[in-house]
Amino acid sequence: MIIAVIFNTLILIVYASLVLAILYHYRKYSLLGDRYRWVVNIFLMTTIILFVLSYLIIIFFIDWESLKPENLREQNFFRIF
């Protein structure tokens, strides 16, 4: 489950960097004021919604009790092989 959380966070970081690159491109090369604001708002709202949904999933669907150190020792979590 922790690997899924890390993977999800990495996907969101990549998405955010792509959004920033697209917004920079639009601001520098094409859109005028009003159209630029619409594009920015759509991308930012999508990013915010993805982050909120992801972290709600992280908060409510991870069994946090199983991640306590004493429980991890019982599950041999720290064993490499």
C-alpha positions in Angstrom: 0.0 0.0 0.0 2.9 2.4 0.8 4.3 1.8 -2.7 0.9 2.7 -4.2 0.9 5.9 -2.2 4.4 6.8 -3.4 3.5 5.9 -7.0 0.4 8.0 -6.8 2.3 11.0 -5.4 4.9 10.7 -8.2 2.1 10.7 -10.8 0.6 13.8 -9.3 4.0 15.5 -9.3 4.6 14.6 -13.0 1.0 15.9 -13.8 1.7 19.2 -11.9 5.0 19.7 -13.8 3.2 19.1 -17.1 0.5 21.5 -16.2 3.1 24.1 -15.3 4.9 23.6 -18.7 1.6 23.9 -20.6 0.6 27.0 -18.8 4.1 28.6 -19.4 3.8 27.8 -23.1 0.3 29.3 -23.4 1.3 32.4 -21.5 4.5 32.9 -23.5 3.3 32.1 -27.0 -0.4 32.3 -27.6 -3.4 33.0 -25.4 -4.7 36.5 -24.7 -6.0 37.5 -21.3 -9.4 36.0 -20.9 -8.7 32.7 -22.7 -5.5 32.3 -20.7 -7.4 32.6 -17.5 -9.9 29.9 -18.6 -7.0 27.5 -19.4 -5.2 28.2 -16.2 -8.4 27.7 -14.1 -9.3 24.4 -15.8 -5.8 23.0 -15.3 -5.5 24.2 -11.7 -8.9 22.9 -10.7 -8.1 19.5 -12.2 -4.9 19.5 -10.3 -6.5 20.5 -7.0 -9.3 17.9 -7.5 -6.7 15.1 -8.2 -4.6 16.0 -5.2 -7.7 16.2 -2.8 -9.1 12.8 -4.1 -5.7 11.2 -3.8 -5.0 12.3 -0.3 -8.5 11.4 0.8 -7.9 7.9 -0.5 -4.6 7.9 1.3 -6.1 9.0 4.6 -9.2 6.8 4.7 -8.1 3.6 2.9 -4.8 2.8 4.5 -4.8 0.7 7.6 -2.6 3.0 9.7 -2.6 0.5 12.6 -0.7 -2.0 10.5 2.1 0.5 9.9 3.1 0.9 13.5 6.6 -0.3 14.1 5.5 -3.2 16.4 3.1 -4.5 13.8 5.7 -4.2 11.1 8.1 -6.3 13.1 5.4 -9.0 13.5 4.8 -9.0 9.7 8.6 -9.3 9.0 8.3 -6.1 7.1 12.0 -5.2 7.7 13.3 -8.5 6.4 15.0 -8.0 3.1 14.7 -11.5 1.7 
